[in-house]
């Protein structure tokens, strides 16, 4: 199995490591046809690699590169841009820049406002290199000192010292509207209210206040990063304000947060093409690299046909027919919804001018197509059952959930690791609010990728399921298994802060400390839970846990007895307290502890416990005196008293069953009988 895991993620390692502005390697063989001669002199021709269908990578590679390496998806491009900018700064260019800066000082009043969005976009681009979590990325307010924007500012300052010019006042941002504060506060207090977020975003879109728009959308994406349409809305808003680079950064954050969104990738690619410099010779390479990253992230999705078609159409426009052939070779082996159309659109006349070779090539591709057709037919019923492939806060129908579960089981048993990972990622978009699917995904990855499991737990617990305890407990247990005790401790503590009062979380924190020898901390956690109990029942529950901890782990009978006795004084109607006190006394030497054991029985018999509970304690007291008693007088007295108590209890039970049918005189008789029973029982 491990040796049969490969294509998607091993190739991911190769392609994702390439920057967006360099030529990516193809995953399939490019057939050199009669048109390839015109492409050989072009540096954009993709190096040929033969894909072996039996060489199928590993789940560990799949997860690491599909989920984790996406954080580095776009970093190399920015580094390359910075390097090229630095190299282009020759002494002549520096001198020219200084002359331009000096000559433009008189226009600073007009340029300050226009420069500010550019500086902000540079800041966003620099911050993107450092961010690890895409949904938490926010426009930073401080740019790197070495950025081109800051270099221009420094040069401008130097020229100002030579020839100072009065600058007009920079227009200040408009005040934050009170209506925004009201809507934002509602979302902060109740982040699960999706309609509240919708109202907030609709409001800020109507207001001409870019800072408020960014603030609202960033807060929204921290909670709902899978809403791909809102990523486009924010990008459009930035573009409308003239911030093209910031808009591109928004798209980057979006495809990082939801890499399987074909729609978002298509919008992003259209944005890149619309804003590309046609005179720049590197533009085709950058666009091609963006397409490669798009099909790498979302190309194995069953509904990714539009993305592949867009890639093919663009390469056709560039007249790179060898690349078009290579793309067709890749898509013909991927089960997609419109798989048959790709074979129909394929121009076989481009393959080769040699007739015999053409037939051979067509035969090979037809064989791949036939195999792919079989794979599509196996999955067609499952795909037809997916009615809502996108994210929404509304609950899914039971049939939808069942379909996803059955589809996952089928893919795990029959599919490649690439397809299993992609299907899980697709499922978790539609079922992001169901912790069962997140736990199933983490369980699947446990044998292959530690970082992949951690990534799944982190994404689920910090974004989509922040108040679901079960998956948090599993995450903490996983980190403890890996030896990350502080991380496990922090997960449990954070969960308890978000969802206070859950006994399972407090007990898990106690057991964590106990397992690692922090007995004082475990005792302190239980004592704190007792003190902060909302009612007597909750306090008694933690008291029993603390007493057991003190007795069984810390070997302190005295402290355990003290905890139970003090709690009994506050809650005299809890049978569990008396039973645990009795168990505690029994755990020692019963002959030496006879007085304490009898005192425990007497305390229960004289308490306001229900009559049946006290009868049970009376019976156990008789048994104790018979087995371990040292005073015959106590045994004889209790043997005489207990049968009377039994008969009284039986009579009382009969009368209680007739209570509802009795007249007032019958109820009075029952009351007298009950009082007589109490007098006998208590002596």
C-alpha positions, 0 to 999 in steps of 0.5 A, a space after each residue: 500500500 505504501 509503495 502504491 501511494 504516489 502521483 498526486 503528492 510526489 509531483 506536488 513536491 516537485 511543482 510546488 517548490 517552483 516559484 510562480 514566475 518560473 517554468 513548472 515541470 509537467 507531470 506527463 510526457 509531451 509528445 513532440 509533434 510537427 509543431 514542436 519545432 517552433 517551440 524548441 527555441 522557446 524557454 517556455 517549453 516544459 521539460 518532459 517527464 514520463 508518468 508511470 501509473 504504477 508509481 503512486 507516491 505516499 499519503 505523507 507526501 500528499 498531505 504535506 504538499 497539498 495542505 502544508 506546502 501551500 503556505 509556501 505556494 507564493 513566497 518564492 515568486 515574491 523573493 524572485 521579484 525582490 531579487 530581480 528588483 535589486 539586480 536591476 538597480 544599477 548605479 545609473 538606475 540609482 542616480 536616475 531614481 534620485 534625479 526623478 525623486 528630486 524633480 517630483 518633489 513639487 508633486 508630492 501633494 498629489 502623489 502622497 495619496 496615490 502612493 499610500 495604497 501602493 505602500 500598503 500593498 507592499 506591506 501585505 505582500 511582505 506579510 504574506 511571506 511570514 503568515 502561516 495561517 491564511 485565514 488569520 492574515 490581515 493587512 499589516 501596518 508596518 512595511 519592511 525597511 528593505 522594501 522598494 516603497 521604503 527605499 523611495 521614501 528614504 530617498 525622498 526624505 534626503 531630497 527634502 532636506 536639500 530643498 524642503 517643500 511644504 506638503 499639503 495635509 494628508 487626508 485622514 480616514 473618515 470616522 468609523 460609523 456607529 452602525 458598523 460598531 453596532 453590527 460588529 459588536 453583534 458578530 463578536 458576541 455571537 460569531 455563530 450567527 451567519 446572518 449577522 455577518 452577512 448584514 455586516 458585510 453588506 453594510 461595509 460594502 455600501 460604505 466608502 470606507 476601505 479600512 472598515 471593509 478590510 476589518 470586517 472581511 478579515 474578521 469574517 474570514 477568521 470564522 468562515 474562510 470557505 465562503 469563496 464568494 466573499 474573497 472575490 468581493 474583497 478583491 473587487 473592492 480593493 481593485 475598485 480603490 486602485 489597489 491592484 497588488 492588495 487585490 492580488 494578495 486577497 486572491 492569494 489568501 483566498 486560494 490558500 484558504 480554500 485551494 479546491 475552489 475552482 471558481 476562485 482559482 478562475 477569478 484569480 487567473 482572470 485577474 492575473 491576466 487582466 493586470 499583467 504587463 503584455 510587454 514584459 517577457 516574463 508574463 507568460 511564464 508567470 501566468 503559466 506557473 499560476 495555472 500550474 499551481 491551480 491545476 495542482 491544487 484543484 485539478 483532481 477535483 471531479 468538477 475541475 473541467 472548467 479549470 483545465 479548459 481555461 488552461 488549455 485555451 490559454 496555452 492555445 492562445 500562446 500557440 504552445 501546442 506541445 504544452 497543450 498536448 501535455 495538458 491533454 495527456 494529464 486530464 485524460 487520466 483524471 476522473 472528472 465530470 466532463 471527461 469525455 469532452 476532453 477526448 472529443 476536443 483533442 486535435 489528433 492531427 497535431 500529434 505527429 505527421 508520421 501516420 504509423 506513429 499517430 495511430 500508436 499515440 492515439 491507441 495509447 491515449 484511447 487506452 488511458 481514456 478507457 481506464 479513466 472512463 471506468 473510474 468515472 463510472 464507479 464514482 458517478 452515483 456518489 457524485 450525483 448524490 452531492 447536491 451541495 458541494 460548497 460551504 454553508 452554515 445550514 445543516 446538510 440532509 441525512 442523505 447527503 451526510 450518508 453519501 459523503 460517508 459511503 463515498 469516503 469509504 469507497 475511495 479509501 478502499 479503492 482509490 489512490 491516496 491522491 484521490 482520498 486526500 482530495 475527496 476528504 478536502 472536498 467533503 470538509 468544505 461541504 461538511 466543515 461543521 461536522 466533527 465526525 468527518 474531521 476526526 475520520 480524516 485525522 484517523 486516516 492520516 495517523 499512519 502516514 503523516 504526523 504533520 498532516 494530522 496536526 494540520 487537520 486538528 488545528 484547522 478544525 479546532 481553531 476555525 470551524 469547530 472552536 466549541 466542539 469538545 470531542 475533537 479538541 480532546 482528540 487533538 490534545 491526546 494526539 499531541 500528548 502521544 507525540 510528546 508535546 505536553 505543553 501543546 496538549 495542556 494549552 489545547 485543553 486550557 483554551 477549550 475550557 476558556 471557550 466552553 467553561 464548565 465542561 466536566 470532561 475537559 477539566 477531568 482530562 486536564 487532571 488526568 494529563 497532569 497526573 500522567 506526567 507526575 504533576 500531582 499538586 497541579 492535578 489536586 489544584 485543578 480538582 479543588 478549583 473545580 469544587 470551589 467554582 461548582 455551580 451547585 451542590 451536585 457539581 461540587 459533590 462530583 468533583 469532591 468524589 474525584 478529588 478524594 479518589 485522587 488523594 487516596 489512590 494516587 497520593 496515598 493520603 487517607 486523611 486528606 481524602 476523608 477530610 474532603 468527603 466529610 466537608 462536602 457531606 456537611 454541605 450536601 447531605 442528600 448525595 448518596 454517592 458521597 456516603 458510599 465513597 466515604 464508606 468505600 474509603 474507610 473500607 480501603 484500610 484495615 477494617 478492624 482498626 477503622 471499625 469506629 470510623 466505618 460505623 460512624 459513616 453508617 450512622 451518619 448516613 442513617 441519620 441523614 435526610 437521604 431517601 428511605 430506600 437509601 438509608 435501608 441499604 446502608 442499614 443492611 450493609 451495616 448489619 453485614 459489616 458487624 456480622 463480618 468484622 464487628 467486635 461488639 456483640 451488643 451492637 450486632 444483636 441490637 441492629 439485627 433486632 432493628 433491621 427487620 422492623 425497618 424492612 417491614 416498615 419500608 415495605 408497608 410504606 412502599 405499598 402506601 406510597 403506591 396508593 397515594 394518588 387514589 387516597 382521600 385526605 384521611 388516607 393521606 393522613 394515615 400514610 403520614 403517621 405511618 411514615 413518621 413511625 417508620 422514621 422513629 424506628 429507623 433512627 432509634 
